[in-house]
């Protein structure tokens, strides 16, 4: 931090010492490929462009990192499928009207309910269908945009 932060000021943007361009915080688990491995650098750029980086607590690594563009698109499509299943649940769900119904729903559908952020759970944790549907539609839109961005790039390097 000494090279990008001085005194108690905000950290400055980190620039590459070779080219002077802004550097990306891609994570401590990142291992750079050789400079002349253009294919790998393009893939890393694609990963970073859709929000995949090499951050972890150090215990188990950063998780699954797709090895090429096709694997990345397949991974995003798998995520999209899961989001669509969540949306289908919330579209069919009947909101509980009593505490007993809420408890029963929690025991039967905890997996679906726990995937919605706490800030969408007012009061005792009851989630309105409309809020959950909007949440999942937003997540679906994000992944659709990432897939479109990758699909629109020419070539699979």
N, CA, C and O of each residue as an XYZ file, in Angstrom:
628
protein
N       0.819     -1.203      0.000
C       0.000      0.000      0.000
C       0.862      1.266      0.000
O       0.362      2.348     -0.306
N       2.130      1.146      0.334
C       2.963      2.338      0.402
C       3.077      3.059     -0.933
O       3.194      4.284     -0.969
N       3.043      2.303     -2.037
C       3.185      2.943     -3.347
C       1.900      3.579     -3.861
O       1.938      4.372     -4.803
N       0.758      3.241     -3.252
C      -0.502      3.824     -3.726
C      -1.235      4.619     -2.655
O      -2.243      5.261     -2.950
N      -0.747      4.590     -1.411
C      -1.401      5.314     -0.329
C      -0.359      6.137      0.421
O       0.689      5.631      0.820
N      -0.666      7.387      0.597
C       0.245      8.246      1.329
C      -0.519      8.905      2.458
O      -1.669      9.307      2.286
N       0.118      9.017      3.613
C      -0.494      9.601      4.809
C      -1.759      8.834      5.169
O      -1.783      7.604      5.123
N      -2.794      9.556      5.523
C      -4.086      8.948      5.841
C      -5.083      9.169      4.708
O      -6.293      9.049      4.897
N      -4.568      9.488      3.555
C      -5.447      9.768      2.417
C      -6.017      8.475      1.850
O      -5.616      7.373      2.223
N      -6.948      8.646      0.952
C      -7.536      7.502      0.254
C      -6.478      6.848     -0.626
O      -5.594      7.534     -1.141
N      -6.553      5.537     -0.804
C      -5.598      4.893     -1.712
C      -5.753      5.444     -3.126
O      -6.865      5.706     -3.583
N      -4.637      5.614     -3.802
C      -4.657      6.079     -5.177
C      -4.821      4.865     -6.091
O      -4.595      3.724     -5.688
N      -5.214      5.144     -7.316
C      -5.346      4.058     -8.277
C      -3.963      3.486     -8.569
O      -3.005      4.227     -8.787
N      -3.874      2.165     -8.569
C      -2.594      1.505     -8.838
C      -2.374      1.418    -10.342
O      -3.256      0.984    -11.084
N      -1.187      1.836    -10.788
C      -0.864      1.791    -12.212
C       0.285      0.815    -12.448
O       1.167      0.649    -11.605
N       0.251      0.191    -13.581
C       1.284     -0.746    -13.986
C       2.614     -0.006    -14.121
O       2.682      1.034    -14.776
N       3.659     -0.534    -13.510
C       4.955      0.140    -13.619
C       5.564      0.057    -15.021
O       6.481      0.813    -15.341
N       5.061     -0.854    -15.860
C       5.621     -0.988    -17.205
C       4.888     -0.142    -18.238
O       5.514      0.568    -19.025
N       3.550     -0.222    -18.234
C       2.801      0.478    -19.288
C       2.064      1.718    -18.788
O       1.647      2.552    -19.590
N       1.901      1.847    -17.478
C       1.232      3.010    -16.918
C      -0.284      2.923    -16.897
O      -0.945      3.851    -16.429
N      -0.851      1.829    -17.394
C      -2.308      1.636    -17.374
C      -2.755      1.253    -15.958
O      -1.958      0.784    -15.145
N      -4.059      1.465    -15.681
C      -4.604      1.075    -14.384
C      -4.540     -0.436    -14.214
O      -4.764     -1.191    -15.160
N      -4.236     -0.859    -13.010
C      -4.196     -2.287    -12.719
C      -5.518     -2.699    -12.087
O      -6.200     -1.883    -11.467
N      -5.876     -3.969    -12.249
C      -7.113     -4.515    -11.701
C      -6.786     -5.322    -10.448
O      -5.756     -5.995    -10.386
N      -7.659     -5.253     -9.459
C      -7.504     -6.073     -8.258
C      -8.134     -7.427     -8.557
O      -9.332     -7.624     -8.355
N      -7.332     -8.336     -9.029
C      -7.843     -9.637     -9.468
C      -7.689    -10.693     -8.379
O      -8.130    -11.828     -8.561
N      -7.080    -10.347     -7.263
C      -7.025    -11.246     -6.111
C      -5.652    -11.819     -5.830
O      -4.789    -11.887     -6.705
N      -5.474    -12.227     -4.589
C      -4.191    -12.759     -4.147
C      -3.909    -14.159     -4.675
O      -2.752    -14.578     -4.701
N      -4.929    -14.888     -5.094
C      -4.735    -16.243     -5.606
C      -4.420    -16.253     -7.103
O      -4.344    -17.318     -7.716
N      -4.239    -15.086     -7.681
C      -3.954    -14.965     -9.106
C      -2.504    -15.340     -9.408
O      -1.578    -14.882     -8.738
N      -2.326    -16.164    -10.407
C      -0.992    -16.501    -10.903
C      -0.930    -16.048    -12.361
O      -1.638    -16.584    -13.214
N      -0.101    -15.083    -12.634
C      -0.033    -14.504    -13.974
C       0.578    -15.485    -14.969
O       1.566    -16.156    -14.669
N      -0.020    -15.560    -16.155
C       0.600    -16.371    -17.207
C       1.817    -15.632    -17.773
O       2.058    -14.474    -17.434
N       2.559    -16.288    -18.611
C       3.702    -15.643    -19.259
C       3.206    -14.467    -20.093
O       2.090    -14.485    -20.612
N       4.049    -13.449    -20.213
C       3.661    -12.238    -20.935
C       3.234    -12.504    -22.375
O       2.354    -11.814    -22.890
N       3.830    -13.474    -23.022
C       3.527    -13.728    -24.426
C       2.373    -14.714    -24.641
O       2.068    -15.063    -25.781
N       1.735    -15.162    -23.566
C       0.594    -16.081    -23.685
C      -0.682    -15.264    -23.887
O      -1.474    -15.097    -22.960
N      -0.869    -14.767    -25.079
C      -1.977    -13.867    -25.418
C      -3.324    -14.535    -25.172
O      -4.253    -13.900    -24.672
N      -3.432    -15.811    -25.522
C      -4.690    -16.552    -25.326
C      -5.112    -16.526    -23.855
O      -6.269    -16.240    -23.548
N      -4.191    -16.818    -22.958
C      -4.493    -16.835    -21.520
C      -4.838    -15.436    -21.003
O      -5.742    -15.287    -20.181
N      -4.128    -14.416    -21.477
C      -4.417    -13.044    -21.043
C      -5.800    -12.599    -21.517
O      -6.515    -11.913    -20.788
N      -6.179    -12.988    -22.741
C      -7.522    -12.650    -23.234
C      -8.589    -13.335    -22.382
O      -9.621    -12.744    -22.066
N      -8.325    -14.586    -22.018
C      -9.288    -15.308    -21.170
C      -9.401    -14.647    -19.798
O     -10.502    -14.508    -19.265
N      -8.276    -14.242    -19.230
C      -8.311    -13.556    -17.932
C      -9.103    -12.245    -18.020
O      -9.825    -11.875    -17.094
N      -8.952    -11.563    -19.137
C      -9.718    -10.329    -19.352
C     -11.217    -10.636    -19.397
O     -12.021     -9.900    -18.826
N     -11.588    -11.718    -20.073
C     -13.000    -12.129    -20.127
C     -13.509    -12.480    -18.729
O     -14.602    -12.069    -18.339
N     -12.717    -13.236    -17.985
C     -13.123    -13.603    -16.615
C     -13.374    -12.345    -15.795
O     -14.412    -12.210    -15.146
N     -12.426    -11.439    -15.831
C     -12.534    -10.214    -15.029
C     -13.713     -9.350    -15.495
O     -14.373     -8.703    -14.682
N     -13.968     -9.345    -16.800
C     -15.053     -8.512    -17.335
C     -16.429     -8.965    -16.854
O     -17.373     -8.175    -16.849
N     -16.550    -10.229    -16.450
C     -17.838    -10.724    -15.942
C     -17.812    -10.924    -14.427
O     -18.707    -11.550    -13.860
N     -16.773    -10.383    -13.778
C     -16.745    -10.384    -12.317
C     -16.097    -11.589    -11.669
O     -16.242    -11.783    -10.462
N     -15.388    -12.403    -12.432
C     -14.709    -13.556    -11.837
C     -13.260    -13.176    -11.595
O     -12.548    -12.775    -12.516
N     -12.830    -13.307    -10.342
C     -11.459    -12.976     -9.962
C     -10.921    -14.073     -9.049
O     -11.569    -15.100     -8.846
N      -9.763    -13.851     -8.517
C      -9.053    -14.863     -7.736
C      -8.965    -14.448     -6.267
O      -7.880    -14.419     -5.686
N     -10.107    -14.130     -5.679
C     -10.168    -13.719     -4.278
C     -10.613    -14.908     -3.427
O     -11.503    -15.661     -3.820
N      -9.997    -15.070     -2.276
C     -10.436    -16.084     -1.317
C      -9.865    -15.728      0.048
O      -9.086    -14.785      0.189
N     -10.266    -16.496      1.040
C      -9.709    -16.297      2.374
C      -8.369    -17.013      2.508
O      -7.681    -16.861      3.518
N      -8.006    -17.775      1.517
C      -6.752    -18.500      1.538
C      -6.903    -19.969      1.879
O      -5.954    -20.739      1.731
N      -8.078    -20.369      2.331
C      -8.287    -21.759      2.754
C      -8.455    -22.715      1.585
O      -7.746    -23.717      1.491
N      -9.380    -22.412      0.701
C      -9.701    -23.346     -0.364
C      -9.503    -22.776     -1.746
O      -9.928    -23.392     -2.723
N      -8.883    -21.640     -1.863
C      -8.695    -21.016     -3.166
C      -9.932    -20.266     -3.607
O     -10.913    -20.187     -2.866
N      -9.894    -19.715     -4.806
C     -10.975    -18.848     -5.276
C     -12.214    -19.568     -5.783
O     -13.172    -18.915     -6.198
N     -12.220    -20.885     -5.761
C     -13.364    -21.617     -6.283
C     -13.167    -21.957     -7.745
O     -12.054    -21.884     -8.265
N     -14.247    -22.326     -8.401
C     -14.171    -22.761     -9.789
C     -13.827    -21.589    -10.702
O     -14.498    -20.557    -10.671
N     -12.807    -21.744    -11.495
C     -12.430    -20.759    -12.503
C     -12.469    -21.476    -13.853
O     -11.640    -22.350    -14.109
N     -13.419    -21.119    -14.716
C     -13.494    -21.756    -16.034
C     -12.185    -21.579    -16.809
O     -11.549    -20.527    -16.743
N     -11.799    -22.611    -17.535
C     -10.496    -22.632    -18.208
C     -10.473    -21.983    -19.591
O      -9.402    -21.651    -20.099
N     -11.644    -21.801    -20.205
C     -11.681    -21.131    -21.502
C     -13.038    -20.457    -21.682
O     -13.922    -20.566    -20.832
N     -13.182    -19.767    -22.794
C     -14.396    -18.993    -23.040
C     -15.649    -19.868    -23.069
O     -16.682    -19.496    -22.512
N     -15.558    -21.022    -23.715
C     -16.721    -21.912    -23.788
C     -17.114    -22.417    -22.405
O     -18.300    -22.489    -22.085
N     -16.127    -22.768    -21.583
C     -16.411    -23.217    -20.216
C     -16.992    -22.074    -19.391
O     -17.858    -22.294    -18.544
N     -16.517    -20.856    -19.637
C     -17.036    -19.687    -18.925
C     -18.503    -19.450    -19.279
O     -19.329    -19.209    -18.399
N     -18.818    -19.519    -20.560
C     -20.217    -19.338    -20.987
C     -21.091    -20.450    -20.420
O     -22.200    -20.185    -19.957
N     -20.608    -21.693    -20.449
C     -21.373    -22.812    -19.878
C     -21.598    -22.613    -18.381
O     -22.677    -22.903    -17.864
N     -20.578    -22.120    -17.695
C     -20.690    -21.846    -16.250
C     -21.759    -20.780    -15.995
O     -22.592    -20.931    -15.100
N     -21.732    -19.718    -16.773
C     -22.732    -18.651    -16.616
C     -24.132    -19.154    -16.962
O     -25.107    -18.753    -16.325
N     -24.240    -20.018    -17.955
C     -25.547    -20.587    -18.304
C     -26.076    -21.487    -17.188
O     -27.284    -21.548    -16.956
N     -25.176    -22.178    -16.504
C     -25.576    -23.002    -15.363
C     -26.085    -22.114    -14.217
O     -27.088    -22.430    -13.578
N     -25.395    -21.025    -13.971
C     -25.840    -20.055    -12.955
C     -27.211    -19.507    -13.354
O     -28.114    -19.414    -12.523
N     -27.358    -19.149    -14.617
C     -28.620    -18.618    -15.124
C     -29.758    -19.610    -14.925
O     -30.865    -19.218    -14.557
N     -29.499    -20.875    -15.162
C     -30.505    -21.917    -14.963
C     -30.964    -21.961    -13.504
O     -32.158    -22.070    -13.223
N     -30.010    -21.876    -12.585
C     -30.361    -21.858    -11.162
C     -31.192    -20.640    -10.796
O     -32.142    -20.742    -10.020
N     -30.838    -19.493    -11.350
C     -31.601    -18.266    -11.089
C     -33.026    -18.389    -11.638
O     -33.980    -17.937    -11.005
N     -33.164    -19.000    -12.817
C     -34.498    -19.192    -13.399
C     -35.339    -20.134    -12.550
O     -36.550    -19.944    -12.436
N     -34.718    -21.152    -11.949
C     -35.446    -22.051    -11.044
C     -35.924    -21.289     -9.810
O     -37.042    -21.496     -9.338
N     -35.072    -20.409     -9.293
C     -35.482    -19.596     -8.150
C     -36.663    -18.700     -8.522
O     -37.626    -18.587     -7.764
N     -36.585    -18.071     -9.684
C     -37.674    -17.203    -10.136
C     -38.971    -17.995    -10.280
O     -40.039    -17.509     -9.907
N     -38.884    -19.197    -10.813
C     -40.085    -20.042    -10.974
C     -40.708    -20.339     -9.612
O     -41.931    -20.323     -9.477
N     -39.876    -20.612     -8.596
C     -40.408    -20.861     -7.256
C     -41.193    -19.654     -6.757
O     -42.309    -19.802     -6.260
N     -40.615    -18.460     -6.886
C     -41.262    -17.258     -6.359
C     -42.499    -16.864     -7.156
O     -43.394    -16.205     -6.627
N     -42.554    -17.253     -8.399
C     -43.754    -16.975     -9.208
C     -44.921    -17.872     -8.792
O     -46.080    -17.463     -8.862
N     -44.610    -19.090     -8.362
C     -45.659    -20.039     -7.951
C     -46.040    -19.904     -6.479
O     -47.131    -20.313     -6.083
N     -45.177    -19.350     -5.690
C     -45.350    -19.305     -4.233
C     -46.596    -18.527     -3.831
O     -46.938    -17.504     -4.426
N     -47.259    -19.042     -2.807
C     -48.368    -18.330     -2.172
C     -47.816    -17.784     -0.859
O     -47.340    -18.539     -0.012
N     -47.885    -16.464     -0.701
C     -47.318    -15.847      0.501
C     -48.051    -16.342      1.746
O     -49.281    -16.398      1.763
N     -47.301    -16.702      2.786
C     -47.944    -17.159      4.023
C     -48.668    -15.997      4.705
O     -48.181    -14.866      4.716
N     -49.837    -16.294      5.273
C     -50.610    -15.232      5.932
C     -50.609    -15.382      7.449
O     -50.980    -14.450      8.163
N     -50.203    -16.529      7.940
C     -50.147    -16.734      9.392
C     -48.735    -17.177      9.786
O     -47.933    -17.577      8.943
N     -48.461    -17.096     11.069
C     -47.166    -17.532     11.584
C     -46.954    -19.028     11.340
O     -45.847    -19.462     11.024
N     -48.005    -19.792     11.486
C     -47.902    -21.234     11.270
C     -47.540    -21.539      9.808
O     -46.693    -22.391      9.539
N     -48.186    -20.836      8.873
C     -47.867    -21.018      7.462
C     -46.420    -20.611      7.173
O     -45.723    -21.265      6.398
N     -45.986    -19.529      7.805
C     -44.611    -19.066      7.615
C     -43.613    -20.105      8.116
O     -42.614    -20.377      7.450
N     -43.876    -20.685      9.285
C     -42.994    -21.711      9.849
C     -42.971    -22.946      8.950
O     -41.917    -23.536      8.718
N     -44.130    -23.323      8.454
C     -44.204    -24.488      7.561
C     -43.419    -24.231      6.285
O     -42.697    -25.105      5.805
N     -43.561    -23.036      5.740
C     -42.824    -22.692      4.533
C     -41.319    -22.700      4.798
O     -40.546    -23.165      3.960
N     -40.905    -22.195      5.939
C     -39.482    -22.178      6.280
C     -38.925    -23.593      6.338
O     -37.797    -23.833      5.909
N     -39.700    -24.526      6.863
C     -39.206    -25.900      6.963
C     -39.191    -26.607      5.603
O     -38.350    -27.475      5.370
N     -40.108    -26.247      4.709
C     -40.185    -26.915      3.410
C     -39.319    -26.251      2.336
O     -38.806    -26.929      1.445
N     -39.157    -24.942      2.419
C     -38.513    -24.199      1.325
C     -37.366    -23.310      1.816
O     -37.130    -22.235      1.266
N     -36.674    -23.757      2.829
C     -35.586    -22.957      3.391
C     -34.524    -22.633      2.347
O     -33.972    -21.533      2.348
N     -34.236    -23.572      1.462
C     -33.215    -23.345      0.444
C     -33.567    -22.143     -0.431
O     -32.713    -21.294     -0.688
N     -34.807    -22.066     -0.885
C     -35.228    -20.938     -1.722
C     -35.239    -19.633     -0.934
O     -34.798    -18.595     -1.427
N     -35.742    -19.694      0.280
C     -35.866    -18.487      1.099
C     -34.502    -17.953      1.503
O     -34.289    -16.741      1.511
N     -33.580    -18.839      1.837
C     -32.264    -18.398      2.307
C     -31.410    -17.795      1.205
O     -30.393    -17.166      1.496
N     -31.791    -17.969     -0.038
C     -31.026    -17.405     -1.149
C     -31.385    -15.945     -1.443
O     -30.733    -15.293     -2.258
N     -32.413    -15.446     -0.783
C     -32.810    -14.054     -0.961
C     -32.147    -13.232      0.153
O     -32.188    -13.636      1.315
N     -31.537    -12.088     -0.180
C     -30.834    -11.286      0.827
C     -31.730    -10.849      1.993
O     -32.934    -10.647      1.837
N     -31.107    -10.712      3.149
C     -31.838    -10.327      4.361
C     -32.522     -8.973      4.235
O     -33.574     -8.761      4.838
N     -31.954     -8.063      3.475
C     -32.579     -6.739      3.381
C     -33.926     -6.774      2.658
O     -34.644     -5.775      2.652
N     -34.277     -7.902      2.053
C     -35.589     -8.060      1.429
C     -36.576     -8.768      2.361
O     -37.677     -9.133      1.949
N     -36.175     -8.955      3.610
C     -37.015     -9.681      4.575
C     -37.436     -8.761      5.722
O     -36.820     -8.789      6.787
N     -38.450     -7.964      5.525
C     -38.890     -7.073      6.599
C     -39.504     -7.860      7.766
O     -39.963     -8.990      7.591
N     -39.506     -7.268      8.917
C     -40.154     -7.893     10.075
C     -39.544     -9.209     10.471
O     -38.340     -9.288     10.718
N     -40.352    -10.244     10.537
C     -39.911    -11.555     11.000
C     -39.323    -12.422      9.898
O     -39.244    -13.641     10.050
N     -38.914    -11.822      8.808
C     -38.281    -12.598      7.760
C     -39.188    -12.997      6.623
O     -38.768    -13.753      5.746
N     -40.427    -12.514      6.604
C     -41.330    -12.837      5.511
C     -40.922    -12.044      4.279
O     -40.699    -10.836      4.348
N     -40.829    -12.723      3.180
C     -40.425    -12.087      1.934
C     -41.642    -11.950      1.041
O     -42.399    -12.902      0.852
N     -41.823    -10.775      0.500
C     -42.917    -10.566     -0.450
C     -42.505    -11.159     -1.798
O     -41.365    -11.009     -2.236
N     -43.443    -11.827     -2.435
C     -43.163    -12.458     -3.730
C     -42.610    -11.456     -4.732
O     -41.656    -11.745     -5.454
N     -43.218    -10.280     -4.767
C     -42.804     -9.283     -5.744
C     -41.349     -8.871     -5.531
O     -40.608     -8.701     -6.500
N     -40.932     -8.708     -4.277
C     -39.542     -8.346     -3.978
C     -38.587     -9.446     -4.421
O     -37.550     -9.163     -5.020
N     -38.927    -10.693     -4.131
C     -38.074    -11.816     -4.520
C     -38.018    -11.950     -6.040
O     -36.952    -12.196     -6.604
N     -39.161    -11.790     -6.703
C     -39.176    -11.888     -8.165
C     -38.307    -10.794     -8.779
O     -37.554    -11.057     -9.717
N     -38.403     -9.581     -8.265
C     -37.576     -8.484     -8.773
C     -36.087     -8.754     -8.542
O     -35.254     -8.445     -9.394
N     -35.764     -9.333     -7.385
C     -34.381     -9.673     -7.076
C     -33.844    -10.674     -8.107
O     -32.775    -10.464     -8.679
N     -34.593    -11.766     -8.341
C     -34.122    -12.799     -9.267
C     -34.119    -12.307    -10.707
O     -33.243    -12.690    -11.483
N     -35.076    -11.469    -11.080
C     -35.060    -10.891    -12.426
C     -33.810    -10.038    -12.637
O     -33.221    -10.048    -13.718
N     -33.409     -9.302    -11.604
C     -32.179     -8.510    -11.675
C     -30.950     -9.381    -11.836
O     -30.064     -9.073    -12.633
N     -30.895    -10.482    -11.072
C     -29.760    -11.408    -11.170
C     -29.714    -12.060    -12.554
O     -28.640    -12.231    -13.131
N     -30.882    -12.422    -13.076
C     -30.970    -13.023    -14.407
C     -30.478    -12.028    -15.465
O     -29.732    -12.395    -16.373
N     -30.894    -10.793    -15.341
C     -30.476     -9.761    -16.288
C     -28.958     -9.589    -16.266
O     -28.331     -9.463    -17.318
N     -28.365     -9.583    -15.065
C     -26.906     -9.449    -14.941
C     -26.182    -10.570    -15.687
O     -25.250    -10.314    -16.449
N     -26.613    -11.799    -15.467
C     -25.950    -12.940    -16.099
C     -26.209    -12.946    -17.602
O     -25.309    -13.260    -18.381
N     -27.420    -12.605    -18.017
C     -27.724    -12.506    -19.458
C     -26.781    -11.510    -20.132
O     -26.277    -11.766    -21.225
N     -26.548    -10.375    -19.475
C     -25.655     -9.362    -20.037
C     -24.227     -9.882    -20.139
O     -23.534     -9.609    -21.119
N     -23.789    -10.626    -19.137
C     -22.438    -11.191    -19.169
C     -22.298    -12.197    -20.308
O     -21.296    -12.196    -21.023
N     -23.304    -13.053    -20.474
C     -23.270    -14.044    -21.557
C     -23.278    -13.337    -22.911
O     -22.531    -13.717    -23.813
N     -24.116    -12.315    -23.057
C     -24.185    -11.564    -24.319
C     -22.847    -10.896    -24.627
O     -22.389    -10.895    -25.770
N     -22.235    -10.332    -23.603
C     -20.943     -9.661    -23.761
C     -19.883    -10.646    -24.263
O     -19.108    -10.334    -25.168
N     -19.861    -11.820    -23.672
C     -18.886    -12.831    -24.078
C     -19.206    -13.394    -25.455
O     -18.303    -13.627    -26.258
N     -20.489    -13.613    -25.732
C     -20.895    -14.204    -27.009
C     -20.673    -13.259    -28.166
O     -20.461    -13.694    -29.298
N     -20.721    -11.959    -27.887
C     -20.562    -10.974    -28.966
C     -19.100    -10.803    -29.368
O     -18.807    -10.294    -30.450
N     -18.182    -11.229    -28.496
C     -16.759    -11.126    -28.850
C     -16.429    -12.189    -29.872
O     -16.886    -13.327    -29.767
N     -15.655    -11.827    -30.836
C     -15.313    -12.747    -31.918
C     -14.282    -13.762    -31.461
O     -13.360    -13.455    -30.706
N     -14.468    -14.970    -31.940
C     -13.472    -16.025    -31.710
C     -13.483    -16.549    -30.304
O     -13.898    -15.856    -29.375
N     -13.035    -17.753    -30.143
C     -12.950    -18.391    -28.829
C     -11.506    -18.467    -28.376
O     -11.180    -19.242    -27.477
N     -10.627    -17.667    -28.990
C      -9.181    -17.654    -28.753
C      -8.701    -19.046    -28.633
O      -7.508    -19.272    -28.430
